[in-house]
């Protein structure tokens, strides 16, 4: 792709603005933490939870920015191009899930730990001093989280790097390193406060980019934007399901959306970290609940873009490029100078907004849960070092994925399936503790992961239920296993007494 000097200037302006925001975030946190000793737990709270100063607007836009990676530019419009608006079933489920998390999950976890895994270790009673099994269990969950998150974020980074590499005529590896380096240094400057404030800008930019794509398609077509939409409507692109079992399939999708969103927004440190950093519980609840509305709006922008893309290519008889290059090809050949730079900045923003949250979240889990270091005079040095190690790991894994065919699909499926055991354990540990009494040992956590995969495997390979329900069956199987485990344990204990 040829980028004019104006396009490059737009991208550079975005990068300069990101770092300006990070510097001001650093100054804000410096004023906020003048009385904080550098070797205390409070210093960790200030870095990883922004000193609990995150406002409603910061939390809201940061949540939206985090959940939309650069893959949104690839996957969502492409899905609608070949299918219809049935993807909305997952979004409806997600909206229901946000309400449940905000008013039923958050009261159990807010203010009870630096990470979600520390909260799980403390349990419903919020034990201040953890037993050895609690510490071991926390480390086990932390290990699995870092492993699965490393894979998931590497795949998302690769999706954005593929587009950036094409735009700037560089190798995918150079694009991966460049995006990661830019993200690493502004996290270094301002911690979580820089992450949420830059996320606000990034969310705004990629939303504007999505709207701009609609505008350009309407301008460059021989048909108006409204006519393109009408063509899509006439071809059934706005259908939410097909005939036969279509409606039931749609309902299954809603349940799948509820399950997956509860895992990603309820027990995934990426997003719970923003909620834990909110200035109070009500702010966190309000931000999460309203993020459902924001997510619905953003999804509708990119879903409808798929309809307009289909109408544009079909009505003009243009040859369809490869699915993963559909939008980038359109940007390259049809977008005017300036707007082309805005679209590149939008994709870069979507990529960085997912990456920064994952780096900060993995760093907090590594420091607080896996290494379990509470105090150190060199806390800033260690935090910066583990951020670097995490970024290096992401770069290496993302590069490895770039060498494997179909890596994007495989990596996303792995990251998707790995969220189920965490949600199942949370439900039992925090919501059903009165009925299912379990400990937090490493062995039980390992078994719960195994039974989650068993439930998913039975659904996928043996019973042949709707594949959308795979994650839900994994959760149900795990909860059932833990119920049986608790009954057996109770029976053994009674027999011994």
C-alpha positions, 0 to 999 in steps of 0.5 A: 500500500502506498501511504502519502505523507499526509497519511503517515502524518496522521499515523504519527500524530496518533502515536504522539498523542498516545505518548502525550496522554501517557506522560500526563497520566504519569504526572497524575499518578505521581501527584497521587502517590507522593506519600507512597513508599516505593517498597509497599503493597500500596505501590503495587496498587497504584501501578496495577490499579491506578491507585483506584482513581479510574473514573466511569468514562475511563473504565467504560471506554477502556473496556470497549477498547480492550474487547475489540482487537484489530481482528474486529476489522477482519472477522466481523465484516467478513462474517456478515459478508458470507453469512448474515447478522446472526452474529448478533446472538452473541452480542445479545448474550453478552449484554445480558451477561454484563448485567449479571456480572455487574450486579451479582459478580462484582459485589463479591470481588470488588476491593478484595484483592489485586487480582481475580485469582487473589480474590478466588484464593480468599474465597467468599469469606475474604480470608486475610491470611491464606493457607498453603493450599490457597497460595498454591491454588492461586499460583496454579490459576496464575500459571494457566492464565498467563499461558492461555493469555499469552496465546490469545494476545499473540494471535490478536497481535498477529491479526493486527500486524498482518494488516500493518505489515501490508500497509507499510510494506514491511515483514510481519515480524517487523510489524509485530516488534513495532506494535509491541515496542510502542505499546510497551513504552507507554505502559512503562510511562504511566501504568494502568492509568496510561492504559485506560486513558490511551484506551479512551483515545484508541476506542474513539479512533477505531469507532471513527474509523469504522464510521469513516469506512461506511462513508467512503463506501457510499461515496465511491460507489455508483449507488448511495449508502442507503441503496447499498444497505437496501440491497443487503436487506433484500438479499437477507443479510439482515436475517438473524437466523435461517429456516428450520432450526434457525431460531433455536440455533439463535437462542443457543448463540445467546446462551453461548454469548452469556457464558463466554462474556461472563468468562471474559468480563467476569474472571479475566484479569484483563477486564477485571483489573479496570473494574478493580481500579475504579474509584468505588464499586458503583462506578465499576458496576455502572461502567460494566453495565453501560459497556454492554450498550457501547459494545452493541453500538460498536458491533453494529458499526462493523456488522453493518459494514459487512453488509455494505461491503457485500453490496458494494462488491456484488453490485459492482461485480468486482473480484473478491479479494482473500477474506483476510484482505477484504477490508485492507484491499478496499482501504488500499485502492479506494480510500482517499488520502488522509482517511487512509491514514485514519484507517491505518491509525484505527487498526493500530489503535484496536491492536494496541488497546488489546495488547496494553491491557493484556501486558498490564494484566499478565504483569500483575498476575505474575508479580502478585500471584505467581511470584507472590512478591509483596514488598521490594525496594526495587519494585519499579525495576522488577515491574519494568523487567517483567513487563519486558519479559512478557512483551518479549514472550508475546513477540516470540509467540506471535512470530511463531504463530505467523509461521503456522497455517491457520494459526489465527483460528487455532489460537483463538479457539484455544484462548476461547476454551481456556476461559471456561474452567476459570468461570466454573471455579468462580461460580462454585467458589463465590456463588455456590459455596453454601451448597458445594464446599471445595478447597482451593488446592492445586490438584482440584484446580487441575482436575477442574481444567480436565473436566472442563475439557472433557465436557467440551470434548463430549459435546464436540465429538460424542453428543453432537450438541450445538457447537456454540454450547461447547463452552457452556457444557464445559462449565456445567460438567466442571460444576457437576464434578465439583459437586460430586467431589464435595459430596464424596469429601463430606462423606469421607469426613463424616466416616472418619469422625 
